[in-house]
């Protein structure tokens, strides 16, 4: 069942099924039995599971969002609640809810919150990461 295709009383059933399949190990045996025998839902295979991202991967995605925002707006004064949608995201980048984004599917990055957190932890940043943000006109 595809995410966003079947919505009943405001609930996305595709997203629910996906959450059950990917969180199979956290379910009680009775829940697993019901999903498998009554609904025909099986646990997700290893190939379907999201790839764990490293800190460097997450930095790269957030920095790409910052670069996209800077290229469009000409500054890096991002409101705290702003979410930047990375266009043409590479396949395999985890998006919201740690699900995999398909090729070309936009990935939402909470850019405002990320920049706010980076400012608070500026003293712990490597010189390379600080230089990347300085290049975009980051206000510390």
N, C-alpha and C positions, 0 to 999 in steps of 0.2 A: 504494500500500500504506500503510495507516494505522499510525502509531506505536503500539506496544503491542499490536497485534492478533496478529502472528505472531512467536512466540518459539521459536527452535530452539537447543537446547543452551545456553540462557541468553542468547543473542544476540537482540536485538530487530531483526528484519529490516527493519521499516518505518523505524526510526531509521537503520539502515545505508544504505538506499536514499536516504533524505532527505539524509544526509551526502554521499553520492556526487553527487547531483544539485546540491546547493548548493556543493560544492567542485569542480565540474567542471574549472575552469581549472587547478587544482593537479594534476590527474591526467595521467599520461603519455598520449600519443596511442594507444598500444596498449590501455591501460585504458579510454579513452573508446570505442574501437572495440568492445571486448568488451562493455561495458555497453550500448551502442547496438544492436549487431548480434546479440548472443547473448541478452541479457536484455531488450532492448527498453526500456531506461531512457535517458531523454533529459535534458539539462541543465535545471535549473529556469529558468523564464521570469522576467523582471525583476519582474513583479507578485507572484511567489511568494517572492521573496527577502526576508529580514528587513530592516526599516527600521533604518538606523544611528541609534543614540540619541546625543543630546548629553549633556554632563555635567549640564546642567540637568534633562533628562529622567530620567537615572539618579538624581539627587538627589531628584526628586519621588517616584519609585517607592520609594526607600529611606525617605524621610520618611513616606510613606503607611503603610509597614509599621511604622515606629516608632510612629506615631499609633494604628494598630490594636492593637499590642501594649500600649501605654499605656492605651488605653480598656478593654481586657480585663483586664489585670493591675493597673492602678493605679500602676505604676512603670515605670522604664526601666532596671532592673538586669537586663540580658539576658545569659544565658550566652554565651560566645564561640562555641560551636558551634550555637547556636539558629538555625533557619531559620523565618522567618515566612511563612506562606502567605497572600498577599493574596487575599481573597475578592472575587468579582465584578470581577476585574481588567478594565480597559478593553481593547477589542480593539486589537491592534497593539503591546502592550507585550511586549517580548522577555523571555522567561523563561529558564530554565536552558538552557545550550547555545546561547544567542542565537536560539532559535527563537521564532516568533510565537505568542503565546497567543491563543486564540479568546475571543470574548465570554463572560464569566462563568467562564472557566477560571482556577483559582487559579495564581498566579505565586509561586514560591519565592524569597524574598529572604533572603540570609545576613545577617540583621540583627545578630547578635552580632559577627561579624567586621567589618561595616561600622561599627558604633558604636565598636569598638576602634580601627579605623583613623582615624575622625573625631577621637577623643580625642588620638591621636598627632599629628594635623595641626591641632589646634585653633587654633594661632597664625595659620594661613593662611586660616581661614574668614572669610567676610564677616560683618558684624555681623547681617545679616538671617538668614543660615543659623544662626548661633550663637543668635540669639533664638528661632528656631523650635524648636531643641533645648532651650533653657533653659525654654521654655514647657511642655515635656513632663517637666521635672525631670531633665534630663541631669546626671549627675555627671561633672565634668571631672577 
